[in-house]
Amino acid sequence: MLVGVAALAGAWVGARRPATPVKADPVRPAAIARPAVHTERAVPEAPEHLLSAADLVAHAFAPRLSAEAAIVVDAGTGRVIWELNPHRRLRVASLTKIMTAHLALEKLAPDDVVTVDKSVPRVPLVREGLRAGEKVKAWKLFYSMLLYSGNDDALALAIAAGGDKWSFVREMNDEAHRLGLRDTHFISPSGVVDRDNYSSAWDLAALSRVALRNERFDRIVRTQEIHVPWSAPTFSKIYINNNLMLRSYPGANGIKTGYTHKSGDCLAVSATRHGRTLVAVLLNAPNMYVDATRLLNFGFAHA
C-alpha cells in the first residue's frame, strides 16, 4: 500500500503547496536507544565569523522584490553580496527545521531507531502520519522533515536527539547563541507555532552555511523525490521536495521552504554554478520563487 504523505499538506507549514509521497534516509524512535542521545551536548568554541557585509553590492531591484527581508551570500566565503532588512526579526515557519536537522544529525545515525513518542501524532499540521509507539529509522524522519516538512517528524527527532522536546529546544537556542545568531529564538523544533519563534535573513543564511557542511544534510535537501520502504500496514511512502527551485532553477541544490499564515512564504535556497555556491534567504515573500531566481542571478553576476 503506497502512502502519499504529501497529500496532507494544505496551507499550513512547510510550503503552501501540498507535498507528496516519500523515499528516505533511515529513522529512529523518539525514545532513542542510545544513552548518548540523552547526554549534555558539549559546547565547542565559537566558529569563525560566519557572514561579512564588508563588500556589499549597491543595487535597487526594479521592480522591487516582494520579500520583507532577503539576503544572498557566498556559501564558501561568507561574503554578503546583497541584503534587504537582513536583521529584521520575523517569523520563519518551517525554516526552523534547518536548526533541528543541524543538531539532530549530530546525534542520530541514519539507522538509529526512533520510537515515536505519544505526543508526536498530536502536533499541529502538517504531519506525515507517524503513530505513537511506531519504530522508525532516523534517516526516514530526516527526509520527511526536510522534504515534506512534517511537523511530527521534527518533534520525533527532537525527542530522540534531546531526550524531550524542551531540552532540545534549549539546545537549539544554545546553538543559535554559540553561532552568533543574535536575531534568533526558537520555541519549537518545527516552527509550526509562530509566537516567539523568529529569526532573520542574516541568521538563517549563516545557519545554512553551517548546516550545508554536513554531508547528510546536503544530500537530503538536494533530493527531489525519494521512495521509502515502511513497515506494515503502511509498506511504503514517497517524499517529494516542496522546494520547487530544485526543478526550475539550474544548479539549485537546497534548502528549505516554510509557510504559516503569520509568517507568509519563506525560502532558504542554495545553488551552485562554476564551483561557487550561493545561499539566498527570503522571508515573508509572496513571490518567493520569482524573488529567489532574481536574487540568485544577481548574486552569481556579482560573486
Buried (B, 14 or more C-beta within 10 A) or exposed (E): EEBBBBEBBEBBBBBBBBBBBBBBBBBBBBBBBBEEBBEEBEEEEEEEEBBEBEEBBEEEBEEEBBBBBBBBBBBEEBBBBBBBBBEBBBBBBBBBBBBBBBBBBEBBEBEBBBBBBEBBBEBBBBBBBBEEBBBBBBBBBBBBBBBBBBBBBBBBBBBBBBBBBEBBBEBBBEBBBEBBBEBBBBBBBBBBBBEEBBBBBBBBBBBBBBBBEBEBBBBBBBBEBBEBEBEEEBEBBBBBBBBBBBEEBEBBBBBBBBBBEEBBBBBBBBBBEEEBBBBBBBBBBEBBBBBBBBBBBBBBEBB
